[in-house]
């Protein structure tokens, strides 16, 4: 019976040492740690969204896009703006559909105002953005649409960055 007690005590002691971490202090020469972004609510944003852009927010200058890894490829269609300024954005599925947490769409209008919408990664999901219509603007008014794919792994890819011009009736 005493042997079992010593064995259990040894196991508990080893477990405590493992849980406690290192037994000696070491100095680290690694890069400084980043402080995570805190969002007011989980539904309000996807935290963090590491986005590298060359154009300032609210700009109508398109920037570079990224390609999703082959196993995470999905299809997102940004259709032409209609006569009322509506821009449909549709999720078309793909091999990486199960790896996608959500899709963030940012519309920047000609006046600099922005609209943000989200799509769930379900085939056929769509959202209609309210772009600039022809009232008060030249018929050459362009709106910018950016599409970001947020993966469950925490990575974010800017997959579309396009300008949508005003379209007249045929």
C-alpha positions in Angstrom: 0.0 0.0 0.0 2.9 2.4 0.8 4.3 1.8 -2.7 1.1 3.0 -4.3 1.1 6.1 -2.2 4.6 7.0 -3.3 3.8 6.4 -6.9 0.7 8.6 -6.8 2.6 11.3 -4.9 5.3 11.2 -7.6 2.7 11.5 -10.4 1.0 14.4 -8.7 4.4 16.1 -8.2 5.4 15.6 -11.8 2.1 16.9 -13.0 2.4 20.0 -10.8 5.9 20.7 -12.3 4.6 20.3 -15.9 1.6 22.6 -15.3 3.7 25.2 -13.5 5.9 25.6 -16.6 9.6 26.0 -16.7 11.7 25.4 -13.6 14.4 28.0 -14.5 14.3 31.5 -15.8 15.3 32.1 -19.4 15.7 35.4 -21.3 13.9 35.7 -24.6 15.3 37.6 -27.6 12.1 37.2 -29.6 10.1 40.0 -31.1 7.7 42.0 -28.8 4.2 40.6 -28.4 1.2 42.2 -30.0 -1.7 43.4 -27.9 -4.9 41.9 -29.3 -7.7 44.2 -30.6 -10.7 44.4 -28.4 -14.1 44.7 -30.1 -17.2 46.0 -28.3 -19.3 43.0 -29.3 -18.5 39.8 -31.2 -21.1 40.6 -33.8 -19.8 44.1 -34.4 -16.6 43.0 -36.0 -14.2 40.2 -36.7 -11.1 40.6 -34.5 -8.5 41.2 -35.5 -8.7 42.0 -39.2 -5.1 42.4 -40.4 -5.5 44.5 -43.6 -2.7 46.1 -45.5 -3.9 48.7 -47.9 -2.1 51.3 -50.0 -5.0 53.6 -50.3 -6.5 55.5 -47.3 -9.9 54.6 -45.9 -12.7 56.1 -48.0 -10.5 56.3 -51.0 -11.6 55.4 -54.5 -8.2 54.1 -55.5 -8.1 50.3 -55.8 -5.4 48.4 -54.1 -3.7 45.0 -54.5 -5.7 41.8 -53.9 -4.6 38.5 -52.5 -5.2 34.9 -53.7 -6.6 32.4 -51.3 -4.7 29.2 -50.8 -6.0 26.5 -53.3 -7.7 24.5 -50.5 -9.6 27.6 -49.3 -10.7 29.0 -52.7 -14.2 30.4 -52.9 -16.2 32.4 -55.4 -17.6 35.9 -54.7 -19.3 37.8 -57.4 -19.6 41.6 -57.4 -22.1 42.5 -60.1 -22.4 45.7 -62.1 -24.2 48.7 -60.5 -27.8 49.1 -61.7 -29.5 52.3 -62.7 -30.6 52.9 -59.1 -27.0 52.5 -57.8 -27.6 49.1 -56.3 -24.6 46.7 -56.4 -25.4 43.0 -55.8 -22.7 40.8 -54.1 -23.2 37.0 -54.1 -21.4 34.1 -52.5 -20.9 31.3 -55.0 -19.4 28.6 -52.8 -16.1 26.8 -53.5 -13.7 24.2 -52.1 -12.9 26.4 -49.1 -16.4 27.2 -48.1 -16.1 25.3 -44.8 -13.0 27.2 -43.9 -14.7 30.6 -44.3 -16.0 32.3 -41.2 -17.6 35.2 -43.0 -17.1 37.6 -45.9 -16.8 41.4 -45.2 -17.8 43.7 -48.0 -16.8 47.4 -47.9 -18.5 49.9 -50.3 -16.9 53.3 -50.6 -19.2 55.8 -52.4 -18.0 58.7 -54.6 -18.7 61.1 -51.7 -16.3 59.2 -49.4 -19.0 57.6 -47.3 -18.8 53.9 -46.6 -21.1 50.9 -46.0 -20.0 47.6 -44.5 -22.0 44.4 -45.0 -21.3 40.7 -44.2 -22.1 37.5 -46.0 -22.3 34.0 -44.5 -20.4 31.3 -46.4 -23.6 29.7 -47.7 -24.0 29.1 -51.4 -26.3 31.7 -52.9 -26.2 34.2 -50.0 -26.3 37.7 -51.3 -26.4 41.3 -50.2 -27.3 44.4 -52.2 -25.2 47.5 -51.5 -26.6 51.0 -51.9 -24.1 52.7 -54.2 -24.2 56.2 -55.7 -27.0 56.8 -58.1 -27.0 59.5 -60.8 -28.8 62.2 -58.8 -26.4 65.0 -58.1 -23.3 63.3 -59.6 -21.9 63.0 -63.0 -22.7 59.8 -64.8 -19.1 58.8 -64.4 -19.5 58.4 -60.7 -17.6 55.3 -59.5 -18.1 53.3 -56.3 -15.4 51.1 -54.9 -16.2 47.6 -53.6 -13.7 45.6 -51.5 -14.3 42.0 -50.5 -12.4 40.4 -47.5 -12.6 36.7 -46.8 -12.2 35.9 -43.1 -11.1 32.3 -42.4 -11.6 30.4 -39.1 -7.8 30.2 -38.9 -7.8 33.9 -38.2 -6.4 34.9 -41.6 -8.0 37.6 -43.7 -7.6 37.9 -47.5 -8.6 40.9 -49.6 -9.9 39.0 -52.7 -11.7 41.7 -54.7 -11.1 45.4 -55.0 -13.1 46.9 -58.0 -14.7 50.1 -59.1 -18.3 50.0 -60.2 -19.4 52.9 -62.6 -22.9 54.3 -63.0 -24.8 52.3 -65.6 -27.3 54.0 -67.8 -30.4 52.4 -69.3 -29.9 50.7 -72.6 
